[in-house]
Amino acid sequence: MELYTGPKENRLLRNVAAMMFCENPSKFFPYTQIDVVTFPNGKMKAPNNFTEVTFKGSVPQMIKQTMDYIKSNVLKEYVRKISGRQEAERFWNYPYDAIEEAVVNSVYHRDFLQHEPIEITIEPSGISILNCPGPDRSISKEDIEKGDMLKSRRYRNRRLGDFLKELDLTEGRSTGVPTIQTKLAENGSPRAIFETTDDRLTFLVTIPVHEGCRESSETNSNSSETDILGSERGSETKDLIIDIIKQDPHITAAEIAMQLNMSSRGVEKQIRKLRELGKIKRTGGRFGGYWEIVILDKE
């Protein structure tokens, strides 16, 4: 298995052996762990209300423990009856295979020499997975933003990938991103969002919750209260969107939805109204474009 290197009189353990088979690889690679942080009411609304769980051990152990936790505490199946159809619609808030692929890729492509854990943040609006560093510079930022396929010319942990492939956890052929998007599409979920910094220090994968889960939550709310406060909330939402755009003109509607714990469709509706009111305008295309605030006065 080529787990050792060097002459017989001085055999040395290879890095991949410690990653795959050592019960405490943190002795060799500090912060080899996955931190799962849950904000039940959202990070923006209640930043001090959260729970945190840390998973350590070998790479297979970390992946299994993390996925078992998410499967037991996060994943839920929904059943929605559709008028005029005998069959009910079934969907998950997050498809298991998409989450597993994202978690495995975060471990596969992290730099084990950097003393930073993998951080998974769970909010009502979605799940984000942050690891260090970002994708290799051979992958253009445009391809990262498109989120179709990230084909790298260099693999950071090729030997680790070989073992993960043997465990049927990865293919190792740049299929991770297409697999995530395909599984989300099959579940009827919004597409995943992939982001990195200009210096490629971090890589963030955001998987939005299925919009049916948001609609179920909205349906269960008090309808009369919604009627009374709907107009007021719409105005507040527009103001919040303008504030967010002021901070980051390049932000997307999906990212705004994540921050506001709203559906992408709801945010796009508010953005459309803001454009009709002449308060914001779009400069440039979908990729590489940005928002401009025309009028800052509130309604």
N, C-alpha and C positions, 0 to 999 in steps of 0.2 A: 504493500500500500504506500510505500515511500513516505513513511511518517518520520523517518530519521534521516539525518544528513551527516556528512563528515566521515573520517576514517573510523575503523572498528575500535581503535583504542580511545577514541574521543567522540562517541556518538552524541549528536545534538538533536533535540526535538524540533521538528518543523512547526512553523506557526499554525498551520492548518490542523495539526494534531491537537494542539492546545484548544483551538476553537471548537473542534468537533467532539473531542473525547475527554477533555478535562472538566471535572465537576465545578471547578472554580477558576475559569480562565482569567478572571480579574487579577490574579496574581501575576499574569504576564501582560495583560492588556487592561489597564484600569478602566472602570466604567463600562465594561462589557455587560450591559443590562438594557432592559426595556422598561421605561417608566410610562405607566398608563394613568393619565389624569382625567377625571370625569368632572365636568361642570354641569350638574343637572338642570340649572336654570340659565346656562349660557355664561361664557366668560365675561362678556361685556356687561350683562345685567347684574350678575352676582359673582364678582371675581374672587371673593373670599369663601364662597360656598363650593368646596370641591373635595373629592377623595382621590387618593393617590396609592397606586399599587406598583411595586417594583418586582420584575422577574429577572433572575440571574441563573447562571449555569452555562452548560455548553450551548452552542448555537441551536441544535435540535430541541433541547430542553426549553430554551427561551421562547422559541417559536411555538412549541406545543402549549406551554403554560399560558402564553399571551392569547392564543387563539381559543383555548378552552375558556378563559376568562371572558373574552368578548362574546363567544357563543352563548355562554350561560347568562351574562349580565346585560348584553347590549342588543343582540340580534333578536328580532321579533317578526313573526309572520302576520300579515294582515289579510282579512277577507272583506271584499267590498262587493255588495250586491248592486248590479247594474240593471236599471229599469229596461224591460223589454228583452232581457236575456235570461235564459234558464240557469246558465253557469255563472257562478260568482267569480270575480277577479281576485286572484291571490298574488301577493307580492311580499317581499321582505323589506324592512327599513334599509338594510344593507345586504347585498348578496355575499354569502360566506366566501366564495371563491375569489371575489374581487378584493376583499379585505385581506385574505390570506396571501394573495399574490403581492399586495402592497407591503405587508409586513415582512415577507421573505425577501423581497427586493431591498428593503431598507437595511436588513442584516447583511445581505450579500454584497451590497455596494458601499457599505460604510468603510471608513478608514479606522482600523482597530488601533492605530497608533495615536489617534486623537482621543483625548480624555473627555469625551462627551457621550452621554447615553442617547439611545433612540427614544424620542418622546412622542407618545400617542395621546392626542387630546380628543376627548369625546364630549360633544355638545349636542343639544337638541337639533341643531341645524346640520350637523355633519361630523365626520371623523377626519382629523388631520394627523399625518405622520411626518415627523421631522427627524432628519438624520444628517450627519456631517461626513464628508463634504458634499458638494453638489456634483452633478454629472460632469464627466470629462469634457474638456474644452473642444474636443473634436465634434461634440454635439452642439449645433447652433442653438441660440436662445429662441429663434423662431420656431424650430422643431419642438423645443420644450413647451412653448406656449400653445402650439397646435395640439400637443398631447396625443398624437397618433402612434408614433413609434420613435424611440430614442435608440438609434443604432450607433453604438460606440465602437471605435477601432481598438480600444484598450479596455480590458476587464481588470478591475482593481483587485479582486480576489479570485482568480481563475481556479485555483485548486479547491477553494471552498465551494465554488460553483459546481465543480465535478462531483463533490460529495452530496450537495443538495440535489443535484440531478439524479443521483442514484436513489435518493429518498423520495423521488417524484415530487419534489417541492419547487423545482424550477426547470426550465428548459435550457437556459444559458445561451439563447439565440436571439436576444433582443425582443422576446415575445411578451415580456412582462406588461408593458403599457398596453399593447393591443388586447391582451387577455383581460386586464382590468376594465377597459372600455367596453369590450364585448359582453362581459358578465353583467355590467351595469345596464347596458342596453337591453339585454335579455330580461332583466328584472323590471325594466321600465324606469330606471333611475336616471338622474342627470349625469352628464359626463364628469369624470374626475378632472381636477385642475392640478397642473404641475408647475412649480415655481422654483426658481433659484436666484441667488443674488448675482450681481455683476461679477464679483470676484469668485463665484462658485464655492462659497464657504458652507452653504447649507442647501438642502433639497427638501422641499415641502410638497407633499401629496395630500390633496383635500378631496374627500369623497362625500358629496352632499347626501343628505337623507332623501329617501323616496318622497316625492311631492305628495303622494297619497297620505303619508303619515302627517304631513303638515295640515292637509285638508281635513283629516279626521279630527285633529286637535282643534281646528277652527270650528268644525261642525258641533263639537261638544261644548263649545263656549255658549254663554247666554246670548241668544239671538236678539232680544230686545235691547240689551246693553250695547250690542254691536250696532244696531240701528241708530241709537242715540249718539254714540261716540264715534261712528264711522267717519264722518266728515272731519272731526277734530283729529282723529288718529291719522287720517290721510295727509292732513297738513303737517302734522308732526313728522310723519315718515318722509315727506318731501324735504323738510328742513334737515333731518338726519342724513339723508342721501347727499344733500349739498355739502354738509359738513365733512362727510367721508370723502367726497370728490375733492374738496379743498385740500385735504391731507394727502391724497394720492390720485392725481388726475388720470393715471393709467389703469386704475382699478376697473374690474369687469363687473357686470351685473350679478354674476354668480358669486363673486367675492363679497359684494355688498349684501347679498342675500344671506351669506354665511354670518356676517357681522350683526345683521339685524334680526337673525333668526326668522326670516321670512322665506316664502317660496320664491324661486327665480322668476316665475311668472308674475307674482305680485310686484316685485322690484322693477321688472321691465315695464309694467303698466305705469308705475309712478314716474319712471324715467321718461316714458313717452309723454306723460302729462307735463313734466317739467320742460321738455323740448317744445311742446306746443305752446306753453306759456312764455317761451323765450328766455327761460332762466339758465339753461345749459345748452351747449351744442357740442357736436362731435367733430373733431378734427382728425383726419387720417382714417385708415381702414380699421377693420376689426382687430388685426394684429399690428401692433406698433402705433396705433392711434391713441388719442387721449381726449379727455373731457375738458371743456372750457366753461367756466361760470360767467354768464353774461350779466345777470342781475342778482345781487346779493340780498336785496330787500326781501323780507318775509311777506307772505300774503297777509 
